Amino acid sequence: MTSTDCPPLAERITKSLLGYGVLAGPFYVIVAAAQAVLRDGYDPTRHSVSQLANGDFGWIQVVNFV
């Protein structure tokens, strides 16, 4: 029977969180860009991305912030 060396839990958690951090940035940009295109009256030259949190579909941007 062979055994494989498994890294310690703390190291696995750290690598996992770093991987999620790499994915979080592009996910945030893609979701915000999709909302900016789909929202009537939203002009990225006049409004900040945080203003997408207002209105009926504001919950999408709030979840995106989290």
C-alpha positions as CSV (number, residue, x, y, z in Angstrom):
1,M,0.0,0.0,0.0
2,T,1.4,3.4,-1.0
3,S,0.7,6.6,0.7
4,T,0.7,10.0,-0.9
5,D,1.9,13.0,0.9
6,C,-0.9,15.5,1.5
7,P,0.1,19.1,2.4
8,P,-1.1,20.4,5.7
9,L,-4.6,21.8,6.0
10,A,-3.4,25.4,6.4
11,E,-1.4,25.2,3.2
12,R,-4.3,23.7,1.2
13,I,-6.7,26.5,2.5
14,T,-4.2,29.2,1.7
15,K,-3.8,27.9,-1.9
16,S,-7.6,27.6,-2.3
17,L,-8.2,31.1,-1.1
18,L,-5.5,32.5,-3.4
19,G,-7.2,30.7,-6.3
20,Y,-10.5,32.2,-5.5
21,G,-8.9,35.6,-5.2
22,V,-7.6,35.2,-8.8
23,L,-11.1,34.4,-10.0
24,A,-12.9,37.2,-8.0
25,G,-11.5,40.1,-10.0
26,P,-12.6,39.0,-13.4
27,F,-15.9,37.8,-12.1
28,Y,-16.6,41.2,-10.5
29,V,-15.7,43.0,-13.8
30,I,-17.8,40.7,-16.0
31,V,-20.9,40.9,-13.7
32,A,-20.6,44.7,-13.5
33,A,-20.2,45.0,-17.3
34,A,-23.2,42.8,-18.0
35,Q,-25.3,44.9,-15.7
36,A,-24.1,48.1,-17.2
37,V,-25.1,46.9,-20.7
38,L,-28.5,45.7,-19.5
39,R,-29.5,48.6,-17.3
40,D,-31.6,51.3,-18.9
41,G,-30.2,54.8,-18.2
42,Y,-26.9,53.6,-16.9
43,D,-24.0,55.5,-18.4
44,P,-20.5,54.4,-17.2
45,T,-19.1,57.8,-18.0
46,R,-21.5,59.4,-15.6
47,H,-22.3,56.8,-13.0
48,S,-20.1,54.7,-10.7
49,V,-20.4,50.9,-10.7
50,S,-21.7,51.1,-7.1
51,Q,-24.8,52.8,-8.3
52,L,-25.8,49.5,-9.9
53,A,-26.8,48.5,-6.4
54,N,-29.8,50.7,-6.6
55,G,-33.2,49.7,-8.1
56,D,-35.1,46.5,-8.6
57,F,-32.0,44.5,-9.7
58,G,-29.6,46.1,-7.2
59,W,-29.4,42.8,-5.3
60,I,-27.3,41.4,-8.1
61,Q,-24.6,44.1,-7.6
62,V,-24.8,43.7,-3.8
63,V,-24.1,39.9,-4.2
64,N,-21.3,40.8,-6.6
65,F,-19.8,43.1,-3.9
66,V,-19.9,40.3,-1.4
